[in-house]
């Protein structure tokens, strides 16, 4: 009988998927030893019995499903395992279904790439002890100036702020910014280009900076966003001898 134990590799991956929806298999080493975590994921691709303390039941199901090849190889939650999200937080399942209704994904390579960029960034923040779960963090708003942001470090995914105001959506909808990392006294706009070349749109990112500055002014008591955190992966170059 398996329980969802806070701090375990399984728990961390569940927390991550509850927000990003999917995660690249090749990046599991962010959580620790790659072989150990891959073994765990492979085991959970087969049906297991889980004890759910949130509703006092036993559920037999696969936890993860893995599909795709090479760069597109992706880890998602099995459909019958969604009720396990209630072990993380009472609102985790509702939040997940609001983003991925009926646990369906388009399979579009570009969308998978976006989800992978988001997932990798969330994973790194989680391992640094930064709160990332939107169903735990206070919601951002643009109605009045208030100290909404927690005193401890927190990471808000782009979905948290891109649709705060439909009238201003054009300022952030096309930007590559994927999150806002708040820490005491300041904030970073976060980008993750992985191993691709970032096509920088100067005018677009200027508009984005203006919108993000307004958001942090209304929610964190800061004047503007002046810094960005750019995450990237180095390509392995082959050598001919």
C-alpha positions as CSV (number, residue, x, y, z in Angstrom):
1,X,0.0,0.0,0.0
2,X,1.5,3.4,-1.1
3,X,0.8,6.7,0.7
4,X,1.6,10.1,-0.7
5,X,4.4,11.2,1.6
6,X,5.5,14.9,1.6
7,X,9.1,15.3,0.6
8,X,9.2,12.1,-1.4
9,X,10.1,12.1,-5.2
10,X,6.6,11.0,-6.0
11,X,5.1,13.8,-3.9
12,X,7.3,16.4,-5.6
13,X,6.4,15.1,-9.1
14,X,2.7,15.1,-8.2
15,X,3.0,18.7,-7.0
16,X,4.7,19.7,-10.2
17,X,2.3,18.0,-12.5
18,X,-0.7,19.5,-10.7
19,X,0.5,22.9,-12.0
20,X,2.4,22.2,-15.3
21,X,0.4,19.3,-16.5
22,X,3.4,17.5,-18.0
23,X,7.2,17.3,-17.5
24,X,10.1,16.3,-19.8
25,X,11.5,12.9,-18.9
26,X,15.0,14.1,-19.7
27,X,14.9,16.7,-16.9
28,X,14.0,14.4,-14.0
29,X,17.5,14.9,-12.7
30,X,16.4,18.3,-11.4
31,X,14.8,16.3,-8.5
32,X,17.9,14.2,-7.7
33,X,19.4,11.0,-9.0
34,X,18.1,10.3,-12.5
35,X,18.2,6.5,-12.2
36,X,16.3,6.5,-8.9
37,X,13.5,8.8,-10.1
38,X,13.1,7.1,-13.5
39,X,12.7,3.8,-11.6
40,X,10.0,5.4,-9.5
41,X,8.2,6.7,-12.5
42,X,8.4,3.4,-14.3
43,X,7.0,1.6,-11.3
44,X,4.1,4.0,-11.1
45,X,3.2,3.4,-14.8
46,X,1.8,0.1,-13.6
47,X,-1.3,-0.1,-11.4
48,X,-0.6,0.3,-7.6
49,X,-2.7,0.6,-4.5
50,X,-2.8,4.0,-2.9
51,X,-4.2,4.9,0.5
52,X,-5.9,8.2,0.4
53,X,-6.1,9.9,3.8
54,X,-8.1,12.9,2.5
55,X,-11.2,10.7,1.9
56,X,-10.3,7.5,3.7
57,X,-10.3,5.3,0.6
58,X,-8.0,2.9,-1.2
59,X,-7.5,3.5,-4.9
60,X,-5.8,1.1,-7.4
61,X,-4.5,3.0,-10.4
62,X,-1.6,3.9,-12.5
63,X,-0.1,7.2,-11.3
64,X,1.9,8.3,-14.3
65,X,1.8,7.9,-18.1
66,X,4.8,8.4,-20.3
67,X,4.7,9.0,-24.0
68,X,6.7,10.4,-26.9
69,X,10.3,9.9,-27.9
70,X,13.5,11.8,-27.3
71,X,12.9,15.5,-26.8
72,X,9.1,15.0,-26.8
73,X,9.1,12.3,-24.2
74,X,6.7,13.6,-21.6
75,X,5.3,12.5,-18.2
76,X,1.7,13.2,-17.4
77,X,-0.8,12.1,-14.7
78,X,-2.9,9.0,-15.5
79,X,-6.6,10.0,-15.8
80,X,-7.8,7.6,-13.1
81,X,-5.2,9.0,-10.7
82,X,-6.5,12.5,-10.6
83,X,-8.2,12.0,-7.2
84,X,-4.8,11.5,-5.7
85,X,-4.3,15.3,-6.1
86,X,-6.6,15.8,-3.1
87,X,-3.7,14.5,-1.0
88,X,-1.7,17.6,-1.9
89,X,-4.3,20.2,-1.2
90,X,-8.2,20.4,-1.2
91,X,-8.1,22.8,-4.2
92,X,-5.4,21.0,-6.2
93,X,-7.8,18.9,-8.3
94,X,-10.1,21.7,-9.2
95,X,-7.1,23.9,-10.2
96,X,-5.7,21.1,-12.4
97,X,-9.0,20.5,-14.1
98,X,-9.5,24.2,-14.8
99,X,-6.3,24.0,-16.9
100,X,-6.6,20.5,-18.3
101,X,-10.3,19.6,-18.5
102,X,-10.9,15.8,-18.5
103,X,-7.1,15.4,-18.4
104,X,-6.8,16.0,-22.1
105,X,-3.7,17.5,-23.9
106,X,-3.5,18.7,-27.5
107,X,-0.3,16.8,-28.3
108,X,0.9,19.9,-30.2
109,X,4.7,19.9,-30.1
110,X,4.8,23.7,-29.4
111,X,2.4,23.3,-26.5
112,X,4.4,20.4,-25.1
113,X,7.6,22.5,-25.4
114,X,5.8,25.4,-23.5
115,X,4.6,23.0,-20.8
116,X,8.1,21.6,-20.5
117,X,9.7,25.0,-20.1
118,X,7.2,25.8,-17.4
119,X,7.7,22.5,-15.7
120,X,11.4,22.7,-15.5
121,X,11.3,26.2,-14.0
122,X,8.7,25.1,-11.4
123,X,10.8,22.1,-10.5
124,X,13.9,24.3,-9.9
125,X,11.9,26.6,-7.7
126,X,10.4,23.7,-5.7
127,X,13.9,22.3,-5.1
128,X,15.0,25.7,-3.8
129,X,12.2,25.8,-1.3
130,X,10.1,28.4,-3.2
131,X,6.3,28.0,-3.1
132,X,5.0,27.5,-6.6
133,X,1.4,26.1,-6.2
134,X,-1.2,28.6,-7.5
135,X,-3.9,26.9,-5.3
136,X,-1.8,27.8,-2.2
137,X,-0.5,31.2,-3.1
138,X,-2.7,34.3,-2.7
139,X,-4.2,35.4,-6.1
140,X,-2.8,38.4,-7.8
141,X,-5.1,41.3,-8.6
142,X,-5.2,44.7,-10.3
143,X,-8.0,46.5,-8.3
144,X,-6.0,48.3,-5.5
145,X,-2.5,48.5,-4.0
146,X,-2.1,45.9,-1.4
147,X,0.6,43.5,0.0
148,X,-0.7,40.3,-1.5
149,X,2.7,38.6,-2.0
150,X,3.9,36.4,0.9
151,X,6.9,37.5,2.9
152,X,8.8,34.3,1.9
153,X,9.9,33.7,-1.7
154,X,7.2,32.6,-4.1
155,X,6.9,31.9,-7.8
156,X,3.8,32.8,-9.8
157,X,3.4,31.0,-13.2
158,X,2.5,33.1,-16.2
159,X,-1.2,31.9,-16.1
160,X,-1.5,33.7,-12.8
161,X,-1.0,37.1,-14.3
162,X,-1.4,37.0,-18.1
163,X,-5.2,37.2,-17.9
164,X,-5.6,39.5,-14.9
165,X,-7.1,42.1,-17.1
166,X,-8.5,41.2,-20.5
167,X,-8.0,44.8,-21.8
168,X,-4.3,44.5,-21.1
169,X,-3.9,40.9,-22.4
170,X,-2.2,42.1,-25.6
171,X,0.8,43.3,-23.5
172,X,1.7,39.8,-22.2
173,X,0.0,37.2,-24.5
174,X,3.0,36.9,-26.9
175,X,5.8,37.4,-24.4
176,X,8.1,34.4,-23.6
177,X,8.1,35.3,-19.9
178,X,6.9,32.2,-18.0
179,X,6.7,33.5,-14.4
180,X,7.4,36.0,-11.7
181,X,9.9,35.1,-9.0
182,X,9.3,37.2,-5.8
183,X,11.8,37.3,-3.0
184,X,11.9,39.8,0.0
185,X,12.4,43.2,-1.5
186,X,12.4,42.5,-5.2
187,X,11.1,40.5,-8.1
188,X,12.5,38.7,-11.3
189,X,10.7,38.2,-14.5
190,X,11.6,34.6,-15.5
191,X,12.4,33.1,-18.9
192,X,13.4,29.6,-19.8
193,X,14.7,29.1,-23.4
194,X,16.0,25.6,-22.8
195,X,18.5,24.9,-25.6
196,X,16.9,27.2,-28.2
197,X,17.9,30.7,-29.3
198,X,15.6,33.3,-27.8
199,X,14.1,35.6,-30.4
200,X,13.9,38.9,-28.5
201,X,11.1,41.2,-29.4
202,X,12.2,44.5,-28.0
203,X,8.8,46.4,-28.2
204,X,6.9,43.4,-27.0
205,X,9.1,42.9,-24.0
206,X,9.0,46.6,-23.1
207,X,5.2,46.4,-23.0
208,X,5.5,43.2,-20.9
209,X,7.8,45.0,-18.5
210,X,5.3,47.8,-18.1
211,X,2.5,45.4,-17.4
212,X,4.6,43.3,-14.9
213,X,5.7,46.5,-13.1
214,X,2.0,47.4,-12.7
215,X,1.3,44.0,-11.2
216,X,4.1,44.1,-8.7
217,X,3.2,47.7,-7.7
218,X,-0.4,46.5,-7.0
219,X,0.5,43.3,-5.2
220,X,4.0,43.6,-3.7
221,X,4.6,47.3,-2.9
222,X,7.4,47.5,-5.5
223,X,7.8,50.3,-8.1
224,X,8.8,48.2,-11.1
225,X,10.4,45.0,-12.5
226,X,14.0,45.9,-13.4
227,X,15.6,42.4,-13.5
228,X,15.1,39.1,-15.3
229,X,16.2,35.6,-14.7
230,X,17.1,33.7,-18.0
231,X,17.4,29.9,-17.8
232,X,19.0,28.0,-20.6
233,X,20.6,24.7,-21.3
234,X,23.9,24.3,-23.1
235,X,23.9,22.1,-26.2
236,X,26.3,19.2,-26.3
237,X,28.6,19.7,-29.3
238,X,30.1,16.7,-31.0
239,X,33.8,16.7,-31.9
240,X,35.4,14.9,-34.9
241,X,38.7,13.3,-34.3
